[in-house]
Amino acid sequence: MNITFKNKRVLITGGASGIGKIMGSMALERGAELVIWDVNTQAMQATAQEFASLGKISVYTVDVTSYEQITLAAKRVKQELGPVDILINNAGIVVGKYFQDHTRADIDRTMQINTLALMYITQQFLPDMLERNTGSICNIASSAGLISNPRMSVYAASKWAVIGWSDSLRLEMEQQHKNIHVTTIAPYYINTGMFDGVRSIVPILKPENVARSVIRGIEKKRVFISMPWNLHFVRFGQAVMSVRLFDWFVGGVMGIYKTMDHFTGRK
Ligand SMILES: NC(=O)c1ccc[n+]([C@@H]2O[C@H](COP(=O)([O-])OP(=O)(O)OC[C@H]3O[C@@H](n4cnc5c(N)ncnc54)[C@H](O)[C@@H]3O)[C@@H](O)[C@H]2O)c1
């Protein structure tokens, strides 16, 4: 049976912008109650105003690099609203430079927001889900969690880690026969502004299409979604080609390793 969003409490991190914001509107349109966590209070409040006619929205300013803020906000959500039914771990950042140009703060921030926060936030809401034996957790990784790429080393590391953790969590829920579904998402570049300046012959994805696929994926209890779908062949390619041959094809023929050369990112 499919999961329905109707009358569910949906928490989206990074829900004030990009695909997080669109997924929020789609959850509301499906009859869910929306909870947004974001560090950008202004954008979050504007989002709440924009979506006010769609349903109930609660917003919490949370910097997910802070374990203290995560635990405090989780406590408030549970006390003020109740348990979370669907958790979408979406907030993410990218630095976009060669590794030697990363500061320690760049490394820490990327790993904290893109990787550790997902685990810490899940830890806050999973016990309730286990107790009620119901829930969905969706973790937004990236195709950078499957393919190595210049000017993305730390981002790639953070997303490889998400894929390993998220899909293992799925297996753990299945092994324990829990009615808690874990979906891992690995999209290629999306036109949200986060990766402004990227040049790619593989078409850059439309935010609305990605958001819709994620929401439908949660509804259908999909375990792993890569976008475009043929990214599924990446692992096959890595398995049957030598690293040099894979580099030649993905880097040379498809031009992936040059996509970040003109990266400017979100200003
Ligand atoms: N845009 C892409 O090309 C692309 C591709 C693959 C995967 N992704 C992933 O999709 C997710 C969403 O990306 P997007 O393009 O919509 O990004 P976005 O920049 O439009 O939105 C990210 C949101 O996260 C919030 N955020 C950032 N740091 C935070 C923090 N410390 N605490 C709380 N919130 C914080 C931002 O304020 C923003 O609202 C990210 O995890 C990203 O890595 C994006």
The ligand as an SDF file (V2000), in Angstrom:
LIG
                    3D

 44 48  0  0  0  0  0  0  0  0999 V2000
   20.9620   21.8630   -6.6270 N   0  0  0  0  0  0  0  0  0  0  0  0
   21.5690   20.7890   -7.0850 C   0  0  0  0  0  0  0  0  0  0  0  0
   22.1350   20.7880   -8.1900 O   0  0  0  0  0  0  0  0  0  0  0  0
   21.5750   19.5130   -6.2810 C   0  0  0  0  0  0  0  0  0  0  0  0
   21.9510   18.3200   -6.8940 C   0  0  0  0  0  0  0  0  0  0  0  0
   21.9520   17.1490   -6.1500 C   0  0  0  0  0  0  0  0  0  0  0  0
   21.5960   17.1710   -4.8170 C   0  0  0  0  0  0  0  0  0  0  0  0
   21.2480   18.3520   -4.2520 N   0  0  0  0  0  0  0  0  0  0  0  0
   20.9040   18.3580   -2.8330 C   0  0  0  0  0  0  0  0  0  0  0  0
   19.5480   18.7290   -2.6810 O   0  0  0  0  0  0  0  0  0  0  0  0
   19.3580   19.4070   -1.4360 C   0  0  0  0  0  0  0  0  0  0  0  0
   18.6410   20.7180   -1.6560 C   0  0  0  0  0  0  0  0  0  0  0  0
   19.3720   21.4780   -2.5800 O   0  0  0  0  0  0  0  0  0  0  0  0
   18.8080   22.8230   -3.2520 P   0  0  0  0  0  0  0  0  0  0  0  0
   19.4600   22.9240   -4.5840 O   0  0  0  0  0  0  0  0  0  0  0  0
   17.3480   22.8760   -3.1360 O   0  0  0  0  0  0  0  0  0  0  0  0
   19.5260   23.8790   -2.2930 O   0  0  0  0  0  0  0  0  0  0  0  0
   19.1270   25.3640   -1.8500 P   0  0  0  0  0  0  0  0  0  0  0  0
   20.4230   26.0560   -1.6310 O   0  0  0  0  0  0  0  0  0  0  0  0
   18.1490   25.9680   -2.7960 O   0  0  0  0  0  0  0  0  0  0  0  0
   18.4060   25.1010   -0.4570 O   0  0  0  0  0  0  0  0  0  0  0  0
   19.0870   24.6350    0.6480 C   0  0  0  0  0  0  0  0  0  0  0  0
   18.3800   25.1070    1.9020 C   0  0  0  0  0  0  0  0  0  0  0  0
   19.1230   24.6140    3.0170 O   0  0  0  0  0  0  0  0  0  0  0  0
   19.2180   25.6540    3.9720 C   0  0  0  0  0  0  0  0  0  0  0  0
   20.3920   25.4920    4.8200 N   0  0  0  0  0  0  0  0  0  0  0  0
   21.6960   25.6610    4.4710 C   0  0  0  0  0  0  0  0  0  0  0  0
   22.4860   25.5360    5.5380 N   0  0  0  0  0  0  0  0  0  0  0  0
   21.6880   25.2640    6.5840 C   0  0  0  0  0  0  0  0  0  0  0  0
   21.9230   25.0390    7.9710 C   0  0  0  0  0  0  0  0  0  0  0  0
   23.1450   25.1090    8.4930 N   0  0  0  0  0  0  0  0  0  0  0  0
   20.8570   24.7900    8.7890 N   0  0  0  0  0  0  0  0  0  0  0  0
   19.5960   24.7580    8.2690 C   0  0  0  0  0  0  0  0  0  0  0  0
   19.3220   24.9720    6.9760 N   0  0  0  0  0  0  0  0  0  0  0  0
   20.3460   25.2210    6.1360 C   0  0  0  0  0  0  0  0  0  0  0  0
   19.3000   26.9300    3.1390 C   0  0  0  0  0  0  0  0  0  0  0  0
   18.9800   28.0900    3.8960 O   0  0  0  0  0  0  0  0  0  0  0  0
   18.3230   26.6400    2.0280 C   0  0  0  0  0  0  0  0  0  0  0  0
   17.0190   27.0640    2.3650 O   0  0  0  0  0  0  0  0  0  0  0  0
   20.7640   19.5570   -0.8460 C   0  0  0  0  0  0  0  0  0  0  0  0
   20.9980   18.5360    0.0980 O   0  0  0  0  0  0  0  0  0  0  0  0
   21.6770   19.3750   -2.0380 C   0  0  0  0  0  0  0  0  0  0  0  0
   22.9640   18.9250   -1.6690 O   0  0  0  0  0  0  0  0  0  0  0  0
   21.2050   19.5130   -4.9400 C   0  0  0  0  0  0  0  0  0  0  0  0
  1  2  1  0
  2  3  2  0
  2  4  1  0
  4  5  1  0
  4 44  2  0
  5  6  2  0
  6  7  1  0
  7  8  2  0
  8  9  1  0
  8 44  1  0
  9 10  1  0
  9 42  1  0
 10 11  1  0
 11 12  1  0
 11 40  1  0
 12 13  1  0
 13 14  1  0
 14 15  2  0
 14 16  1  0
 14 17  1  0
 17 18  1  0
 18 19  2  0
 18 20  1  0
 18 21  1  0
 21 22  1  0
 22 23  1  0
 23 24  1  0
 23 38  1  0
 24 25  1  0
 25 26  1  0
 25 36  1  0
 26 27  1  0
 26 35  1  0
 27 28  2  0
 28 29  1  0
 29 30  1  0
 29 35  2  0
 30 31  1  0
 30 32  2  0
 32 33  1  0
 33 34  2  0
 34 35  1  0
 36 37  1  0
 36 38  1  0
 38 39  1  0
 40 41  1  0
 40 42  1  0
 42 43  1  0
M  CHG  2   8   1  16  -1
M  END
$$$$
